[in-house]
Amino acid sequence: MATSDKTASAAISGRPRAETGDLLSKVNTGRISEVIVDQVRTLIRQGQLTAGDRLPSERDLCVRFGVSRVTVREALRILEASGLVEIRVGASGGAFVTVPSSRFVGAGIVDLISLASLTAIEVTEARLVFELGIVPLVCERATDDDIKALYDICDQSDEAIAANSYPLELSAEWHTRYAASAHNRAVAMFVESLHDPLLRSLELARDAVPSHGAHGVGEHRALVAAISERDVDKTTELMRTHLRRTAERVDPDAAPGS
């Protein structure tokens, strides 16, 4: 969406378009840069600022907020690090609202899991709910390219196991690609955001049973075959067995169905 630094998107309520600056107000409490960040984040969440909208210039932001340029620049750096704005240089540059990627979402979830001390079995149980839930979508929507990509990961995994150097990253990649085969962006982003927690649970499973990787790859291959046959029941049962096996290895006493 092409916009000038004087305009923002219309609010989702359908009200007339407003100037970006009119949506911002002076701040005078707390750590000022963080208050500015909160204002901009709120406007994005409310839909009054959307991807492609350009924020006012640094000078205009200083006037709107009643703060120094150093404070504005600090706020913009925080917004950029959060994936909420993109800073472009040049004559047509400035701070542009962007869409946060799953990379940023995933970092937040990893932090949350670390702070909440969630266990590997809790992560695996969540995967049971989610990955089983999308089986019908994957079986219905997986394309020939999806099937090939999943088989390719299985082939790479077999080669790595033969060389006694199987990286758990390949297992995480298979599950991410499986989720992408549902062709639903929300599903794909959620699974990608769980990438690091997934790796940690797989590491625990491998520590418990060193041969876990080889067995898992065989199950991956069987799952791809069932998906290619559009067999929802078979795929569901295979996926349930596959995920429960991981659950039993990270916590035998707490594994669902044990």
Residue pairs with C-beta under 8 A, 6 or more apart in sequence:
1 9
1 50
1 51
1 52
1 53
2 52
3 9
3 52
3 53
3 54
4 54
5 20
5 54
5 55
5 56
5 57
5 60
5 94
6 19
6 20
6 21
6 56
7 17
7 19
7 20
7 53
7 54
8 17
8 18
8 19
8 20
8 23
8 43
8 48
8 49
8 53
9 17
9 47
9 48
9 49
9 50
9 52
9 53
10 16
10 17
10 18
11 18
11 46
11 47
11 48
12 46
12 47
12 48
18 48
20 49
20 53
20 54
20 55
20 56
21 56
21 60
21 64
23 43
23 48
23 49
24 39
24 40
24 43
24 56
24 61
24 64
24 65
25 39
25 64
25 65
26 64
26 65
26 66
26 67
27 35
27 36
27 39
27 65
27 66
27 67
28 66
29 35
32 65
32 67
32 71
32 75
33 71
33 72
33 74
33 75
33 78
34 75
34 78
36 61
36 65
36 67
36 71
36 72
36 75
37 75
37 78
37 79
37 82
40 49
40 55
40 75
40 79
40 84
40 85
41 79
41 82
41 84
43 49
44 50
44 84
44 97
49 55
49 97
50 97
51 97
51 98
51 99
52 96
52 97
53 96
53 97
54 94
54 95
54 96
54 97
55 61
55 76
55 85
55 94
55 95
55 96
55 97
56 64
57 94
58 69
58 72
58 73
58 76
59 69
61 72
62 68
62 69
62 71
62 72
65 71
65 72
76 85
76 87
76 95
79 85
79 95
80 86
80 87
80 95
82 100
82 104
83 98
83 100
83 101
83 103
83 104
84 97
84 98
84 100
85 95
85 96
85 97
85 98
86 95
86 96
86 98
87 93
87 94
87 95
87 96
88 94
88 95
88 96
102 188
102 189
102 190
102 192
102 193
103 192
105 189
105 192
105 193
106 192
106 193
106 194
106 195
106 196
108 193
109 193
109 194
109 197
110 196
110 197
113 123
113 197
118 197
119 250
119 251
120 200
120 201
120 204
120 205
120 250
120 251
121 201
121 247
121 250
121 251
121 254
121 255
123 194
123 197
123 198
123 200
123 201
124 201
124 243
124 246
124 247
124 250
125 247
125 256
126 194
127 175
127 194
127 198
127 243
128 240
128 243
128 244
128 247
128 256
130 190
130 191
131 175
131 178
131 179
131 191
131 239
131 243
132 236
132 239
132 240
132 243
134 179
134 182
134 184
134 187
135 232
135 235
135 236
135 239
136 232
137 182
137 183
137 184
137 187
138 178
138 179
138 181
138 182
138 227
138 235
139 226
139 227
139 230
139 231
139 232
139 235
140 230
141 181
141 182
141 183
142 181
142 227
142 228
143 181
146 177
146 180
146 181
147 224
147 227
147 228
149 177
150 174
150 177
150 178
150 181
150 220
150 223
150 224
150 227
151 221
151 224
153 170
153 173
153 174
153 177
153 220
154 174
154 217
154 220
154 221
154 224
156 170
157 166
157 170
157 171
157 174
157 213
157 217
157 220
158 217
160 166
160 167
160 170
161 213
161 214
161 217
166 213
166 214
166 217
168 199
168 202
168 203
168 206
168 213
169 199
171 202
171 213
171 216
171 217
171 220
172 195
172 198
172 199
172 202
174 220
175 191
175 198
176 188
176 191
176 192
176 195
178 223
179 187
179 188
179 190
179 191
179 192
180 188
180 191
181 227
182 188
201 246
201 250
202 212
202 246
204 249
204 250
205 212
205 246
205 249
205 250
206 212
206 213
208 249
208 250
209 249
212 245
212 246
212 249
215 245
216 242
216 245
216 246
219 238
219 241
219 242
219 245
220 242
222 238
223 235
223 238
223 239
223 242
226 234
226 235
226 238
227 235
244 255
244 256
244 257
244 258
247 254
247 255
247 256
247 258
248 255
248 258
252 258
